[in-house]
């Protein structure tokens, strides 16, 4: 009976560590997406005729940066 209680306690601690780790893993991509979108909007304001290309490249960049957050989520589940 005590072994089951200890096993449940260990899972709770590991789950909390994974949650904190994923929280920290999302900080970088969040800042990166903010900078990326801000610079794309700045470029659109400077050259409105390039808005289509900038928007396309912005969304491709967002996808790559967001992949980092998903890798952090997967690492939290693995570890």
Biopython code that builds the backbone (N, CA, C, O; Angstrom):
import numpy as np
from Bio.PDB.StructureBuilder import StructureBuilder

atoms = [
    (1, "UNK", "N", (0.821, -1.190, 0.000)),
    (1, "UNK", "CA", (0.000, 0.000, 0.000)),
    (1, "UNK", "C", (0.868, 1.258, 0.000)),
    (1, "UNK", "O", (0.565, 2.211, -0.718)),
    (2, "UNK", "N", (1.933, 1.276, 0.786)),
    (2, "UNK", "CA", (2.807, 2.442, 0.826)),
    (2, "UNK", "C", (3.526, 2.650, -0.497)),
    (2, "UNK", "O", (3.801, 3.790, -0.873)),
    (3, "UNK", "N", (3.840, 1.563, -1.217)),
    (3, "UNK", "CA", (4.526, 1.692, -2.494)),
    (3, "UNK", "C", (3.674, 2.443, -3.499)),
    (3, "UNK", "O", (4.190, 3.244, -4.278)),
    (4, "UNK", "N", (2.386, 2.193, -3.489)),
    (4, "UNK", "CA", (1.482, 2.877, -4.413)),
    (4, "UNK", "C", (1.435, 4.367, -4.091)),
    (4, "UNK", "O", (1.468, 5.197, -5.000)),
    (5, "UNK", "N", (1.361, 4.707, -2.833)),
    (5, "UNK", "CA", (1.320, 6.113, -2.432)),
    (5, "UNK", "C", (2.619, 6.814, -2.831)),
    (5, "UNK", "O", (2.577, 7.943, -3.320)),
    (6, "UNK", "N", (3.756, 6.180, -2.635)),
    (6, "UNK", "CA", (5.031, 6.777, -3.020)),
    (6, "UNK", "C", (5.116, 6.961, -4.524)),
    (6, "UNK", "O", (5.640, 7.971, -4.994)),
    (7, "UNK", "N", (4.607, 5.998, -5.286)),
    (7, "UNK", "CA", (4.644, 6.110, -6.738)),
    (7, "UNK", "C", (3.770, 7.267, -7.201)),
    (7, "UNK", "O", (4.141, 7.985, -8.129)),
    (8, "UNK", "N", (2.627, 7.458, -6.577)),
    (8, "UNK", "CA", (1.763, 8.570, -6.955)),
    (8, "UNK", "C", (2.419, 9.902, -6.608)),
    (8, "UNK", "O", (2.311, 10.861, -7.372)),
    (9, "UNK", "N", (3.083, 9.970, -5.487)),
    (9, "UNK", "CA", (3.762, 11.202, -5.099)),
    (9, "UNK", "C", (4.878, 11.555, -6.059)),
    (9, "UNK", "O", (5.078, 12.729, -6.372)),
    (10, "UNK", "N", (5.618, 10.546, -6.536)),
    (10, "UNK", "CA", (6.716, 10.798, -7.465)),
    (10, "UNK", "C", (6.184, 11.300, -8.805)),
    (10, "UNK", "O", (6.794, 12.173, -9.424)),
    (11, "UNK", "N", (5.066, 10.763, -9.254)),
    (11, "UNK", "CA", (4.495, 11.223, -10.513)),
    (11, "UNK", "C", (4.046, 12.677, -10.403)),
    (11, "UNK", "O", (4.189, 13.448, -11.352)),
    (12, "UNK", "N", (3.510, 13.045, -9.262)),
    (12, "UNK", "CA", (3.075, 14.423, -9.077)),
    (12, "UNK", "C", (4.228, 15.395, -9.157)),
    (12, "UNK", "O", (4.101, 16.462, -9.758)),
    (13, "UNK", "N", (5.358, 15.039, -8.557)),
    (13, "UNK", "CA", (6.535, 15.912, -8.600)),
    (13, "UNK", "C", (7.063, 16.003, -10.033)),
    (13, "UNK", "O", (7.410, 17.092, -10.492)),
    (14, "UNK", "N", (7.125, 14.895, -10.731)),
    (14, "UNK", "CA", (7.605, 14.895, -12.109)),
    (14, "UNK", "C", (6.677, 15.712, -12.992)),
    (14, "UNK", "O", (7.145, 16.455, -13.854)),
    (15, "UNK", "N", (5.387, 15.591, -12.796)),
    (15, "UNK", "CA", (4.423, 16.369, -13.572)),
    (15, "UNK", "C", (4.587, 17.856, -13.347)),
    (15, "UNK", "O", (4.479, 18.639, -14.291)),
    (16, "UNK", "N", (4.850, 18.262, -12.106)),
    (16, "UNK", "CA", (5.039, 19.676, -11.820)),
    (16, "UNK", "C", (6.312, 20.207, -12.469)),
    (16, "UNK", "O", (6.332, 21.324, -12.984)),
    (17, "UNK", "N", (7.360, 19.412, -12.443)),
    (17, "UNK", "CA", (8.613, 19.827, -13.078)),
    (17, "UNK", "C", (8.422, 19.953, -14.583)),
    (17, "UNK", "O", (8.937, 20.891, -15.193)),
    (18, "UNK", "N", (7.694, 19.028, -15.188)),
    (18, "UNK", "CA", (7.441, 19.094, -16.631)),
    (18, "UNK", "C", (6.610, 20.322, -16.973)),
    (18, "UNK", "O", (6.832, 20.950, -18.008)),
    (19, "UNK", "N", (5.666, 20.668, -16.125)),
    (19, "UNK", "CA", (4.833, 21.854, -16.360)),
    (19, "UNK", "C", (5.676, 23.119, -16.301)),
    (19, "UNK", "O", (5.532, 23.997, -17.151)),
    (20, "UNK", "N", (6.541, 23.222, -15.322)),
    (20, "UNK", "CA", (7.426, 24.385, -15.218)),
    (20, "UNK", "C", (8.379, 24.430, -16.406)),
    (20, "UNK", "O", (8.634, 25.498, -16.963)),
    (21, "UNK", "N", (8.900, 23.280, -16.791)),
    (21, "UNK", "CA", (9.809, 23.224, -17.937)),
    (21, "UNK", "C", (9.134, 23.668, -19.220)),
    (21, "UNK", "O", (9.732, 24.394, -20.015)),
    (22, "UNK", "N", (7.891, 23.240, -19.435)),
    (22, "UNK", "CA", (7.179, 23.658, -20.640)),
    (22, "UNK", "C", (6.866, 25.147, -20.583)),
    (22, "UNK", "O", (6.897, 25.828, -21.607)),
    (23, "UNK", "N", (6.566, 25.650, -19.400)),
    (23, "UNK", "CA", (6.331, 27.086, -19.249)),
    (23, "UNK", "C", (7.561, 27.889, -19.639)),
    (23, "UNK", "O", (7.456, 28.917, -20.308)),
    (24, "UNK", "N", (8.712, 27.419, -19.222)),
    (24, "UNK", "CA", (9.956, 28.098, -19.591)),
    (24, "UNK", "C", (10.271, 27.919, -21.075)),
    (24, "UNK", "O", (10.852, 28.805, -21.702)),
    (25, "UNK", "N", (9.887, 26.777, -21.633)),
    (25, "UNK", "CA", (10.161, 26.516, -23.045)),
    (25, "UNK", "C", (9.307, 27.386, -23.960)),
    (25, "UNK", "O", (9.671, 27.582, -25.120)),
    (26, "UNK", "N", (8.197, 27.908, -23.484)),
    (26, "UNK", "CA", (7.349, 28.749, -24.317)),
    (26, "UNK", "C", (7.744, 30.219, -24.278)),
    (26, "UNK", "O", (7.251, 31.009, -25.082)),
    (27, "UNK", "N", (8.616, 30.594, -23.365)),
    (27, "UNK", "CA", (9.025, 31.999, -23.264)),
    (27, "UNK", "C", (9.796, 32.421, -24.512)),
    (27, "UNK", "O", (9.506, 33.470, -25.086)),
    (28, "UNK", "N", (10.756, 31.633, -24.932)),
    (28, "UNK", "CA", (11.574, 31.964, -26.106)),
    (28, "UNK", "C", (10.759, 32.100, -27.380)),
    (28, "UNK", "O", (10.857, 33.127, -28.053)),
    (29, "UNK", "N", (9.948, 31.091, -27.741)),
    (29, "UNK", "CA", (9.125, 31.230, -28.940)),
    (29, "UNK", "C", (8.125, 32.385, -28.847)),
    (29, "UNK", "O", (7.822, 33.021, -29.857)),
    (30, "UNK", "N", (7.619, 32.655, -27.665)),
    (30, "UNK", "CA", (6.689, 33.776, -27.512)),
    (30, "UNK", "C", (7.363, 35.101, -27.826)),
    (30, "UNK", "O", (6.795, 35.940, -28.525)),
    (31, "UNK", "N", (8.559, 35.290, -27.315)),
    (31, "UNK", "CA", (9.318, 36.509, -27.599)),
    (31, "UNK", "C", (9.686, 36.541, -29.082)),
    (31, "UNK", "O", (9.600, 37.589, -29.723)),
    (32, "UNK", "N", (10.094, 35.399, -29.622)),
    (32, "UNK", "CA", (10.474, 35.330, -31.033)),
    (32, "UNK", "C", (9.329, 35.689, -31.969)),
    (32, "UNK", "O", (9.531, 36.419, -32.940)),
    (33, "UNK", "N", (8.132, 35.188, -31.693)),
    (33, "UNK", "CA", (6.975, 35.498, -32.534)),
    (33, "UNK", "C", (6.629, 36.984, -32.423)),
    (33, "UNK", "O", (6.264, 37.615, -33.415)),
    (34, "UNK", "N", (6.741, 37.533, -31.228)),
    (34, "UNK", "CA", (6.467, 38.958, -31.058)),
    (34, "UNK", "C", (7.416, 39.816, -31.873)),
    (34, "UNK", "O", (6.986, 40.764, -32.530)),
    (35, "UNK", "N", (8.689, 39.499, -31.839)),
    (35, "UNK", "CA", (9.680, 40.251, -32.614)),
    (35, "UNK", "C", (9.432, 40.063, -34.114)),
    (35, "UNK", "O", (9.495, 41.023, -34.882)),
    (36, "UNK", "N", (9.153, 38.830, -34.522)),
    (36, "UNK", "CA", (8.947, 38.522, -35.934)),
    (36, "UNK", "C", (7.763, 39.296, -36.503)),
    (36, "UNK", "O", (7.872, 39.891, -37.575)),
    (37, "UNK", "N", (6.637, 39.294, -35.798)),
    (37, "UNK", "CA", (5.446, 39.999, -36.280)),
    (37, "UNK", "C", (5.685, 41.507, -36.279)),
    (37, "UNK", "O", (5.278, 42.200, -37.211)),
    (38, "UNK", "N", (6.341, 42.015, -35.240)),
    (38, "UNK", "CA", (6.627, 43.444, -35.177)),
    (38, "UNK", "C", (7.497, 43.909, -36.334)),
    (38, "UNK", "O", (7.234, 44.955, -36.928)),
    (39, "UNK", "N", (8.524, 43.147, -36.657)),
    (39, "UNK", "CA", (9.404, 43.521, -37.765)),
    (39, "UNK", "C", (8.692, 43.400, -39.111)),
    (39, "UNK", "O", (8.939, 44.198, -40.015)),
    (40, "UNK", "N", (7.812, 42.412, -39.252)),
    (40, "UNK", "CA", (7.053, 42.281, -40.497)),
    (40, "UNK", "C", (6.113, 43.470, -40.672)),
    (40, "UNK", "O", (5.992, 44.000, -41.777)),
    (41, "UNK", "N", (5.451, 43.894, -39.605)),
    (41, "UNK", "CA", (4.571, 45.057, -39.692)),
    (41, "UNK", "C", (5.366, 46.327, -39.991)),
    (41, "UNK", "O", (4.907, 47.198, -40.730)),
    (42, "UNK", "N", (6.548, 46.422, -39.418)),
    (42, "UNK", "CA", (7.410, 47.569, -39.696)),
    (42, "UNK", "C", (7.803, 47.588, -41.181)),
    (42, "UNK", "O", (7.807, 48.643, -41.814)),
    (43, "UNK", "N", (8.129, 46.429, -41.720)),
    (43, "UNK", "CA", (8.465, 46.334, -43.139)),
    (43, "UNK", "C", (7.286, 46.673, -44.030)),
    (43, "UNK", "O", (7.461, 47.304, -45.073)),
    (44, "UNK", "N", (6.082, 46.262, -43.634)),
    (44, "UNK", "CA", (4.887, 46.593, -44.420)),
    (44, "UNK", "C", (4.602, 48.094, -44.385)),
    (44, "UNK", "O", (4.131, 48.661, -45.370)),
    (45, "UNK", "N", (4.885, 48.727, -43.267)),
    (45, "UNK", "CA", (4.672, 50.163, -43.166)),
    (45, "UNK", "C", (5.676, 50.916, -44.039)),
    (45, "UNK", "O", (5.346, 51.964, -44.595)),
    (46, "UNK", "N", (6.879, 50.399, -44.163)),
    (46, "UNK", "CA", (7.901, 51.076, -44.966)),
    (46, "UNK", "C", (7.688, 50.849, -46.464)),
    (46, "UNK", "O", (7.890, 51.759, -47.267)),
    (47, "UNK", "N", (7.281, 49.636, -46.835)),
    (47, "UNK", "CA", (7.055, 49.326, -48.249)),
    (47, "UNK", "C", (5.746, 48.549, -48.398)),
    (47, "UNK", "O", (5.752, 47.318, -48.397)),
    (48, "UNK", "N", (4.632, 49.257, -48.526)),
    (48, "UNK", "CA", (3.322, 48.590, -48.604)),
    (48, "UNK", "C", (3.195, 47.622, -49.782)),
    (48, "UNK", "O", (2.420, 46.669, -49.707)),
    (49, "UNK", "N", (3.937, 47.847, -50.864)),
    (49, "UNK", "CA", (3.825, 46.956, -52.028)),
    (49, "UNK", "C", (4.399, 45.568, -51.748)),
    (49, "UNK", "O", (4.117, 44.630, -52.494)),
    (50, "UNK", "N", (5.195, 45.420, -50.693)),
    (50, "UNK", "CA", (5.775, 44.120, -50.329)),
    (50, "UNK", "C", (4.942, 43.386, -49.276)),
    (50, "UNK", "O", (5.381, 42.365, -48.747)),
    (51, "UNK", "N", (3.766, 43.886, -48.971)),
    (51, "UNK", "CA", (2.962, 43.311, -47.890)),
    (51, "UNK", "C", (2.642, 41.832, -48.122)),
    (51, "UNK", "O", (2.663, 41.042, -47.178)),
    (52, "UNK", "N", (2.351, 41.455, -49.354)),
    (52, "UNK", "CA", (2.020, 40.055, -49.648)),
    (52, "UNK", "C", (3.179, 39.107, -49.358)),
    (52, "UNK", "O", (3.002, 38.074, -48.713)),
    (53, "UNK", "N", (4.363, 39.468, -49.837)),
    (53, "UNK", "CA", (5.544, 38.627, -49.605)),
    (53, "UNK", "C", (5.917, 38.610, -48.128)),
    (53, "UNK", "O", (6.272, 37.565, -47.582)),
    (54, "UNK", "N", (5.836, 39.773, -47.486)),
    (54, "UNK", "CA", (6.182, 39.827, -46.058)),
    (54, "UNK", "C", (5.217, 38.993, -45.216)),
    (54, "UNK", "O", (5.625, 38.326, -44.265)),
    (55, "UNK", "N", (3.938, 39.041, -45.576)),
    (55, "UNK", "CA", (2.953, 38.254, -44.821)),
    (55, "UNK", "C", (3.224, 36.763, -44.972)),
    (55, "UNK", "O", (3.180, 36.015, -43.995)),
    (56, "UNK", "N", (3.503, 36.336, -46.200)),
    (56, "UNK", "CA", (3.797, 34.919, -46.435)),
    (56, "UNK", "C", (5.030, 34.478, -45.651)),
    (56, "UNK", "O", (5.017, 33.444, -44.983)),
    (57, "UNK", "N", (6.086, 35.268, -45.739)),
    (57, "UNK", "CA", (7.314, 34.922, -45.015)),
    (57, "UNK", "C", (7.111, 34.987, -43.508)),
    (57, "UNK", "O", (7.711, 34.208, -42.767)),
    (58, "UNK", "N", (6.268, 35.911, -43.048)),
    (58, "UNK", "CA", (5.992, 36.015, -41.614)),
    (58, "UNK", "C", (5.322, 34.733, -41.108)),
    (58, "UNK", "O", (5.692, 34.206, -40.059)),
    (59, "UNK", "N", (4.336, 34.238, -41.860)),
    (59, "UNK", "CA", (3.644, 33.028, -41.411)),
    (59, "UNK", "C", (4.551, 31.799, -41.464)),
    (59, "UNK", "O", (4.438, 30.914, -40.616)),
    (60, "UNK", "N", (5.439, 31.734, -42.436)),
    (60, "UNK", "CA", (6.409, 30.628, -42.480)),
    (60, "UNK", "C", (7.335, 30.711, -41.269)),
    (60, "UNK", "O", (7.623, 29.697, -40.634)),
    (61, "UNK", "N", (7.798, 31.910, -40.952)),
    (61, "UNK", "CA", (8.652, 32.098, -39.774)),
    (61, "UNK", "C", (7.931, 31.757, -38.487)),
    (61, "UNK", "O", (8.516, 31.154, -37.587)),
    (62, "UNK", "N", (6.658, 32.138, -38.389)),
    (62, "UNK", "CA", (5.875, 31.803, -37.190)),
    (62, "UNK", "C", (5.773, 30.291, -37.040)),
    (62, "UNK", "O", (5.872, 29.769, -35.930)),
    (63, "UNK", "N", (5.577, 29.585, -38.150)),
    (63, "UNK", "CA", (5.480, 28.121, -38.079)),
    (63, "UNK", "C", (6.770, 27.509, -37.550)),
    (63, "UNK", "O", (6.734, 26.593, -36.728)),
    (64, "UNK", "N", (7.916, 28.014, -38.020)),
    (64, "UNK", "CA", (9.195, 27.478, -37.549)),
    (64, "UNK", "C", (9.429, 27.794, -36.075)),
    (64, "UNK", "O", (9.907, 26.945, -35.323)),
    (65, "UNK", "N", (9.094, 29.006, -35.668)),
    (65, "UNK", "CA", (9.298, 29.381, -34.262)),
    (65, "UNK", "C", (8.339, 28.607, -33.367)),
    (65, "UNK", "O", (8.713, 28.192, -32.270)),
    (66, "UNK", "N", (7.111, 28.410, -33.824)),
    (66, "UNK", "CA", (6.137, 27.671, -33.021)),
    (66, "UNK", "C", (6.543, 26.206, -32.880)),
    (66, "UNK", "O", (6.170, 25.551, -31.906)),
    (67, "UNK", "N", (7.300, 25.690, -33.836)),
    (67, "UNK", "CA", (7.793, 24.315, -33.729)),
    (67, "UNK", "C", (8.666, 24.150, -32.492)),
    (67, "UNK", "O", (8.700, 23.073, -31.897)),
    (68, "UNK", "N", (9.374, 25.209, -32.101)),
    (68, "UNK", "CA", (10.192, 25.130, -30.888)),
    (68, "UNK", "C", (9.328, 24.895, -29.651)),
    (68, "UNK", "O", (9.702, 24.132, -28.761)),
    (69, "UNK", "N", (8.176, 25.552, -29.600)),
    (69, "UNK", "CA", (7.268, 25.354, -28.467)),
    (69, "UNK", "C", (6.725, 23.923, -28.457)),
    (69, "UNK", "O", (6.581, 23.318, -27.395)),
    (70, "UNK", "N", (6.428, 23.392, -29.626)),
    (70, "UNK", "CA", (5.925, 22.014, -29.693)),
    (70, "UNK", "C", (7.009, 21.014, -29.300)),
    (70, "UNK", "O", (6.717, 19.989, -28.684)),
    (71, "UNK", "N", (8.247, 21.309, -29.651)),
    (71, "UNK", "CA", (9.354, 20.434, -29.232)),
    (71, "UNK", "C", (9.486, 20.474, -27.714)),
    (71, "UNK", "O", (9.742, 19.449, -27.083)),
    (72, "UNK", "N", (9.308, 21.670, -27.121)),
    (72, "UNK", "CA", (9.331, 21.775, -25.666)),
    (72, "UNK", "C", (8.211, 20.989, -25.018)),
    (72, "UNK", "O", (8.407, 20.384, -23.964)),
    (73, "UNK", "N", (7.038, 20.989, -25.633)),
    (73, "UNK", "CA", (5.915, 20.209, -25.119)),
    (73, "UNK", "C", (6.215, 18.712, -25.191)),
    (73, "UNK", "O", (5.962, 17.976, -24.238)),
    (74, "UNK", "N", (6.751, 18.273, -26.317)),
    (74, "UNK", "CA", (7.099, 16.852, -26.461)),
    (74, "UNK", "C", (8.182, 16.443, -25.476)),
    (74, "UNK", "O", (8.125, 15.353, -24.906)),
    (75, "UNK", "N", (9.162, 17.306, -25.273)),
    (75, "UNK", "CA", (10.227, 16.999, -24.315)),
    (75, "UNK", "C", (9.687, 16.889, -22.888)),
    (75, "UNK", "O", (10.170, 16.086, -22.091)),
    (76, "UNK", "N", (8.683, 17.704, -22.581)),
    (76, "UNK", "CA", (8.069, 17.611, -21.263)),
    (76, "UNK", "C", (7.379, 16.261, -21.053)),
    (76, "UNK", "O", (7.411, 15.713, -19.951)),
    (77, "UNK", "N", (6.766, 15.733, -22.088)),
    (77, "UNK", "CA", (6.103, 14.435, -21.961)),
    (77, "UNK", "C", (7.125, 13.296, -21.912)),
    (77, "UNK", "O", (6.938, 12.320, -21.186)),
    (78, "UNK", "N", (8.195, 13.424, -22.682)),
    (78, "UNK", "CA", (9.208, 12.361, -22.735)),
    (78, "UNK", "C", (9.961, 12.270, -21.415)),
    (78, "UNK", "O", (10.173, 11.182, -20.879)),
    (79, "UNK", "N", (10.361, 13.426, -20.902)),
    (79, "UNK", "CA", (11.150, 13.417, -19.677)),
    (79, "UNK", "C", (10.221, 13.299, -18.503)),
    (79, "UNK", "O", (10.673, 13.273, -17.358)),
]
sb = StructureBuilder()
sb.init_structure("model")
sb.init_model(0)
sb.init_chain("A")
sb.init_seg("    ")
for serial, (resi, resn, name, xyz) in enumerate(atoms, 1):
    if name == "N":
        sb.init_residue(resn, " ", resi, " ")
    sb.init_atom(name, np.array(xyz, "f"), 0.0, 1.0, " ", f" {name:<3s}", serial, name[0])
structure = sb.get_structure()
